[in-house]
Amino acid sequence: MGQHASLYKTARWKALRKNQLSAHPLCRYCQQMGKVIAATVVDHIEPHKGDPELFHDPDNLQSLCKGCHDRHKQRQEHRGVLAGGDEKGFPADPRHHWNR
């Protein structure tokens, strides 16, 4: 969580997290790869970097399983595209140059 850990301890965040997982209980990345895996992590699509508006924006949230958050999401933030492919072998990330 880093230097913005206090944001994750608020009642507002806990309610957002609960609503996100209730509305979107499956891992978004796994679904893109044709898998059905329960989500356990609520991730910020665009890193908030401590911006409270972006942190609390429900449109900036996605549900992920811990494995995808810890592996794929971190790699995506460093490389700019999501690693992995769909069931046909095409890149799962619509921003990948093969999908343009």
Order of alpha helices (4+ residues) and beta strands (2+ residues): alpha-alpha-beta-alpha-beta-alpha
